[in-house]
Amino acid sequence: MRRLLLALWLTPLTLVGALLPPLLGAGALGALGLVPLALGLWGWRALGRNWRSWRYRERDDDLLISRGVLWRQLTVVPYGRMQLVEVTSGPLERRFGLARLQLHTAAAATDATIPGLTPPDAERLRDRLTELGEARSAGL
């Protein structure tokens, strides 16, 4: 989905940068079309690496979410601290059969997201995390 958005933004820029200068008589400036093309190729690869960096793991007492290529981030969410687990899916995500799981905790800074799930997987994970959260918070 993100790669499609990248292509939709950069294809017109590449065409304008490559075709407009020669039409205006500045043929050497046609190489400007290579800039968005190079950015698109770099972005295509970077988006793939970013997508592959997302991981989550359910453990006995908490959920681990890791992400990042250059700066890696590990979020640990204890089941007993979860207040709300919701599944969202915008228009583009629905078109591509994707959903996002959002975890809300007592501390706003520790809210966590797991993007790129299939809707059945997101709903299964939501139900499981809600069940585990209720079981762990019962002892508080």
PyRosetta script that sets phi, psi and omega in degrees:
from pyrosetta import init, pose_from_sequence

init()
pose = pose_from_sequence("MRRLLLALWLTPLTLVGALLPPLLGAGALGALGLVPLALGLWGWRALGRNWRSWRYRERDDDLLISRGVLWRQLTVVPYGRMQLVEVTSGPLERRFGLARLQLHTAAAATDATIPGLTPPDAERLRDRLTELGEARSAGL")
pose.set_psi(1, -46.0)
pose.set_omega(1, -179.3)
pose.set_phi(2, -68.4)
pose.set_psi(2, -33.4)
pose.set_omega(2, 177.2)
pose.set_phi(3, -67.3)
pose.set_psi(3, -36.9)
pose.set_omega(3, 176.8)
pose.set_phi(4, -64.0)
pose.set_psi(4, -43.3)
pose.set_omega(4, 177.9)
pose.set_phi(5, -61.9)
pose.set_psi(5, -39.9)
pose.set_omega(5, 177.4)
pose.set_phi(6, -60.5)
pose.set_psi(6, -47.0)
pose.set_omega(6, 179.9)
pose.set_phi(7, -64.4)
pose.set_psi(7, -39.6)
pose.set_omega(7, 179.9)
pose.set_phi(8, -65.4)
pose.set_psi(8, -31.6)
pose.set_omega(8, 178.5)
pose.set_phi(9, -80.8)
pose.set_psi(9, -42.1)
pose.set_omega(9, -171.3)
pose.set_phi(10, -88.8)
pose.set_psi(10, -21.6)
pose.set_omega(10, 179.5)
pose.set_phi(11, -63.1)
pose.set_psi(11, -48.6)
pose.set_omega(11, 177.2)
pose.set_phi(12, -62.3)
pose.set_psi(12, -37.8)
pose.set_omega(12, 178.3)
pose.set_phi(13, -64.1)
pose.set_psi(13, -39.8)
pose.set_omega(13, 178.5)
pose.set_phi(14, -64.2)
pose.set_psi(14, -44.8)
pose.set_omega(14, -179.7)
pose.set_phi(15, -64.9)
pose.set_psi(15, -43.3)
pose.set_omega(15, 178.4)
pose.set_phi(16, -64.3)
pose.set_psi(16, -43.5)
pose.set_omega(16, -179.3)
pose.set_phi(17, -66.7)
pose.set_psi(17, -28.6)
pose.set_omega(17, -178.7)
pose.set_phi(18, -89.8)
pose.set_psi(18, -34.2)
pose.set_omega(18, -173.1)
pose.set_phi(19, -96.4)
pose.set_psi(19, -31.8)
pose.set_omega(19, -175.6)
pose.set_phi(20, -67.8)
pose.set_psi(20, -47.1)
pose.set_omega(20, -179.7)
pose.set_phi(21, -57.9)
pose.set_psi(21, -44.2)
pose.set_omega(21, 178.0)
pose.set_phi(22, -64.1)
pose.set_psi(22, -33.7)
pose.set_omega(22, 178.1)
pose.set_phi(23, -67.8)
pose.set_psi(23, -28.4)
pose.set_omega(23, 179.3)
pose.set_phi(24, -91.6)
pose.set_psi(24, 2.7)
pose.set_omega(24, 177.6)
pose.set_phi(25, 88.7)
pose.set_psi(25, 11.5)
pose.set_omega(25, 178.1)
pose.set_phi(26, -114.2)
pose.set_psi(26, 69.5)
pose.set_omega(26, -173.4)
pose.set_phi(27, -57.7)
pose.set_psi(27, -36.4)
pose.set_omega(27, -177.6)
pose.set_phi(28, -66.8)
pose.set_psi(28, -26.0)
pose.set_omega(28, 179.5)
pose.set_phi(29, -76.6)
pose.set_psi(29, -4.0)
pose.set_omega(29, 176.8)
pose.set_phi(30, -62.0)
pose.set_psi(30, -20.2)
pose.set_omega(30, 177.2)
pose.set_phi(31, -67.5)
pose.set_psi(31, -12.5)
pose.set_omega(31, 177.1)
pose.set_phi(32, -62.3)
pose.set_psi(32, -24.1)
pose.set_omega(32, 176.7)
pose.set_phi(33, -66.0)
pose.set_psi(33, -18.3)
pose.set_omega(33, 178.8)
pose.set_phi(34, -74.3)
pose.set_psi(34, -24.2)
pose.set_omega(34, -178.7)
pose.set_phi(35, -64.4)
pose.set_psi(35, -54.4)
pose.set_omega(35, 177.6)
pose.set_phi(36, -65.1)
pose.set_psi(36, -30.5)
pose.set_omega(36, 177.6)
pose.set_phi(37, -65.1)
pose.set_psi(37, -43.8)
pose.set_omega(37, 177.8)
pose.set_phi(38, -64.9)
pose.set_psi(38, -40.5)
pose.set_omega(38, 177.2)
pose.set_phi(39, -63.7)
pose.set_psi(39, -38.4)
pose.set_omega(39, 178.4)
pose.set_phi(40, -64.5)
pose.set_psi(40, -42.7)
pose.set_omega(40, 178.6)
pose.set_phi(41, -65.6)
pose.set_psi(41, -42.3)
pose.set_omega(41, 177.5)
pose.set_phi(42, -64.4)
pose.set_psi(42, -44.8)
pose.set_omega(42, -179.1)
pose.set_phi(43, -63.6)
pose.set_psi(43, -37.0)
pose.set_omega(43, 178.5)
pose.set_phi(44, -58.7)
pose.set_psi(44, -47.1)
pose.set_omega(44, -179.5)
pose.set_phi(45, -69.5)
pose.set_psi(45, -42.1)
pose.set_omega(45, -179.0)
pose.set_phi(46, -64.1)
pose.set_psi(46, -39.6)
pose.set_omega(46, 178.8)
pose.set_phi(47, -65.1)
pose.set_psi(47, -37.2)
pose.set_omega(47, 176.9)
pose.set_phi(48, -64.5)
pose.set_psi(48, -44.0)
pose.set_omega(48, 178.5)
pose.set_phi(49, -64.9)
pose.set_psi(49, -40.5)
pose.set_omega(49, 179.1)
pose.set_phi(50, -63.9)
pose.set_psi(50, -44.1)
pose.set_omega(50, -180.0)
pose.set_phi(51, -61.4)
pose.set_psi(51, -42.2)
pose.set_omega(51, -179.6)
pose.set_phi(52, -71.3)
pose.set_psi(52, -15.1)
pose.set_omega(52, -177.7)
pose.set_phi(53, -79.6)
pose.set_psi(53, -17.5)
pose.set_omega(53, -178.1)
pose.set_phi(54, -74.7)
pose.set_psi(54, 131.0)
pose.set_omega(54, 177.7)
pose.set_phi(55, -143.7)
pose.set_psi(55, 151.0)
pose.set_omega(55, 169.6)
pose.set_phi(56, -142.8)
pose.set_psi(56, 151.4)
pose.set_omega(56, -178.6)
pose.set_phi(57, -144.4)
pose.set_psi(57, 128.9)
pose.set_omega(57, 176.4)
pose.set_phi(58, -89.1)
pose.set_psi(58, 124.1)
pose.set_omega(58, 175.7)
pose.set_phi(59, -112.1)
pose.set_psi(59, -177.8)
pose.set_omega(59, -177.3)
pose.set_phi(60, -62.1)
pose.set_psi(60, -42.5)
pose.set_omega(60, -173.7)
pose.set_phi(61, -113.8)
pose.set_psi(61, -10.0)
pose.set_omega(61, -176.7)
pose.set_phi(62, -155.1)
pose.set_psi(62, 172.2)
pose.set_omega(62, 177.8)
pose.set_phi(63, -114.9)
pose.set_psi(63, 129.5)
pose.set_omega(63, 177.4)
pose.set_phi(64, -102.6)
pose.set_psi(64, 132.8)
pose.set_omega(64, 175.1)
pose.set_phi(65, -127.5)
pose.set_psi(65, 121.7)
pose.set_omega(65, 178.0)
pose.set_phi(66, -122.9)
pose.set_psi(66, 148.8)
pose.set_omega(66, 179.6)
pose.set_phi(67, -160.9)
pose.set_psi(67, 165.7)
pose.set_omega(67, 174.8)
pose.set_phi(68, 112.0)
pose.set_psi(68, 145.3)
pose.set_omega(68, 178.5)
pose.set_phi(69, -106.1)
pose.set_psi(69, -60.2)
pose.set_omega(69, 178.0)
pose.set_phi(70, -82.5)
pose.set_psi(70, -48.9)
pose.set_omega(70, 177.0)
pose.set_phi(71, -109.6)
pose.set_psi(71, 109.0)
pose.set_omega(71, -177.9)
pose.set_phi(72, -88.0)
pose.set_psi(72, 141.4)
pose.set_omega(72, -178.8)
pose.set_phi(73, -130.6)
pose.set_psi(73, 132.0)
pose.set_omega(73, 177.4)
pose.set_phi(74, -118.0)
pose.set_psi(74, 123.1)
pose.set_omega(74, 178.5)
pose.set_phi(75, -112.9)
pose.set_psi(75, 128.1)
pose.set_omega(75, 177.7)
pose.set_phi(76, -112.9)
pose.set_psi(76, 120.3)
pose.set_omega(76, -179.0)
pose.set_phi(77, -116.5)
pose.set_psi(77, 108.5)
pose.set_omega(77, 176.0)
pose.set_phi(78, -65.9)
pose.set_psi(78, 138.4)
pose.set_omega(78, -177.9)
pose.set_phi(79, -58.7)
pose.set_psi(79, -37.1)
pose.set_omega(79, -178.6)
pose.set_phi(80, -68.5)
pose.set_psi(80, -16.6)
pose.set_omega(80, -179.3)
pose.set_phi(81, -92.7)
pose.set_psi(81, -9.5)
pose.set_omega(81, -178.1)
pose.set_phi(82, -72.4)
pose.set_psi(82, 130.1)
pose.set_omega(82, 178.1)
pose.set_phi(83, -105.0)
pose.set_psi(83, -33.1)
pose.set_omega(83, -176.3)
pose.set_phi(84, -149.4)
pose.set_psi(84, 134.8)
pose.set_omega(84, 174.8)
pose.set_phi(85, -125.7)
pose.set_psi(85, 118.6)
pose.set_omega(85, -177.9)
pose.set_phi(86, -128.7)
pose.set_psi(86, 151.4)
pose.set_omega(86, 177.0)
pose.set_phi(87, -110.9)
pose.set_psi(87, 125.2)
pose.set_omega(87, 178.1)
pose.set_phi(88, -123.2)
pose.set_psi(88, 154.7)
pose.set_omega(88, 179.5)
pose.set_phi(89, -155.5)
pose.set_psi(89, 111.5)
pose.set_omega(89, 178.4)
pose.set_phi(90, -77.5)
pose.set_psi(90, 178.8)
pose.set_omega(90, -177.5)
pose.set_phi(91, -59.0)
pose.set_psi(91, -44.6)
pose.set_omega(91, 179.2)
pose.set_phi(92, -68.6)
pose.set_psi(92, -40.0)
pose.set_omega(92, 178.5)
pose.set_phi(93, -62.7)
pose.set_psi(93, -41.6)
pose.set_omega(93, 177.6)
pose.set_phi(94, -63.0)
pose.set_psi(94, -40.0)
pose.set_omega(94, -179.8)
pose.set_phi(95, -60.1)
pose.set_psi(95, -35.1)
pose.set_omega(95, -179.0)
pose.set_phi(96, -97.7)
pose.set_psi(96, 7.3)
pose.set_omega(96, 177.7)
pose.set_phi(97, 69.3)
pose.set_psi(97, 39.0)
pose.set_omega(97, -178.2)
pose.set_phi(98, -120.2)
pose.set_psi(98, 158.9)
pose.set_omega(98, 176.2)
pose.set_phi(99, -145.3)
pose.set_psi(99, 163.2)
pose.set_omega(99, -179.2)
pose.set_phi(100, -125.6)
pose.set_psi(100, 133.5)
pose.set_omega(100, 177.2)
pose.set_phi(101, -101.3)
pose.set_psi(101, 126.2)
pose.set_omega(101, -179.4)
pose.set_phi(102, -116.1)
pose.set_psi(102, 126.3)
pose.set_omega(102, 178.0)
pose.set_phi(103, -106.8)
pose.set_psi(103, 129.5)
pose.set_omega(103, 176.3)
pose.set_phi(104, -113.9)
pose.set_psi(104, 134.2)
pose.set_omega(104, 179.5)
pose.set_phi(105, -121.4)
pose.set_psi(105, 178.9)
pose.set_omega(105, 179.4)
pose.set_phi(106, -63.1)
pose.set_psi(106, -37.1)
pose.set_omega(106, 178.2)
pose.set_phi(107, -92.9)
pose.set_psi(107, 120.2)
pose.set_omega(107, -176.3)
pose.set_phi(108, -60.9)
pose.set_psi(108, -28.4)
pose.set_omega(108, -177.8)
pose.set_phi(109, -71.7)
pose.set_psi(109, -16.4)
pose.set_omega(109, -177.4)
pose.set_phi(110, -103.4)
pose.set_psi(110, 13.4)
pose.set_omega(110, 174.2)
pose.set_phi(111, -61.0)
pose.set_psi(111, 140.9)
pose.set_omega(111, -175.1)
pose.set_phi(112, -130.4)
pose.set_psi(112, 152.3)
pose.set_omega(112, -179.4)
pose.set_phi(113, -131.4)
pose.set_psi(113, 142.6)
pose.set_omega(113, 172.3)
pose.set_phi(114, -123.8)
pose.set_psi(114, 102.9)
pose.set_omega(114, -179.4)
pose.set_phi(115, -89.8)
pose.set_psi(115, 168.0)
pose.set_omega(115, 170.9)
pose.set_phi(116, 76.9)
pose.set_psi(116, 20.5)
pose.set_omega(116, 177.4)
pose.set_phi(117, -87.9)
pose.set_psi(117, 154.4)
pose.set_omega(117, 170.7)
pose.set_phi(118, -74.6)
pose.set_psi(118, 149.2)
pose.set_omega(118, -178.6)
pose.set_phi(119, -54.5)
pose.set_psi(119, -42.4)
pose.set_omega(119, 177.4)
pose.set_phi(120, -63.9)
pose.set_psi(120, -38.1)
pose.set_omega(120, 177.8)
pose.set_phi(121, -66.6)
pose.set_psi(121, -40.4)
pose.set_omega(121, 179.4)
pose.set_phi(122, -64.4)
pose.set_psi(122, -41.4)
pose.set_omega(122, 179.4)
pose.set_phi(123, -68.7)
pose.set_psi(123, -39.6)
pose.set_omega(123, 177.1)
pose.set_phi(124, -61.8)
pose.set_psi(124, -45.9)
pose.set_omega(124, -179.2)
pose.set_phi(125, -66.5)
pose.set_psi(125, -39.8)
pose.set_omega(125, 177.1)
pose.set_phi(126, -59.4)
pose.set_psi(126, -47.4)
pose.set_omega(126, -179.5)
pose.set_phi(127, -63.1)
pose.set_psi(127, -42.3)
pose.set_omega(127, -179.6)
pose.set_phi(128, -65.7)
pose.set_psi(128, -45.0)
pose.set_omega(128, -179.6)
pose.set_phi(129, -66.9)
pose.set_psi(129, -37.5)
pose.set_omega(129, 177.0)
pose.set_phi(130, -63.0)
pose.set_psi(130, -43.6)
pose.set_omega(130, 178.7)
pose.set_phi(131, -63.0)
pose.set_psi(131, -45.6)
pose.set_omega(131, 178.6)
pose.set_phi(132, -66.0)
pose.set_psi(132, -38.8)
pose.set_omega(132, 179.3)
pose.set_phi(133, -63.3)
pose.set_psi(133, -42.4)
pose.set_omega(133, 179.5)
pose.set_phi(134, -67.0)
pose.set_psi(134, -38.3)
pose.set_omega(134, 179.7)
pose.set_phi(135, -67.3)
pose.set_psi(135, -39.1)
pose.set_omega(135, -177.6)
pose.set_phi(136, -77.7)
pose.set_psi(136, -30.1)
pose.set_omega(136, -177.6)
pose.set_phi(137, -83.9)
pose.set_psi(137, -11.8)
pose.set_omega(137, -179.8)
pose.set_phi(138, -62.5)
pose.set_psi(138, -29.2)
pose.set_omega(138, -178.4)
pose.set_phi(139, -83.6)
pose.set_psi(139, -4.2)
pose.set_omega(139, -178.0)
pose.set_phi(140, -80.3)
pose.dump_pdb("model.pdb")
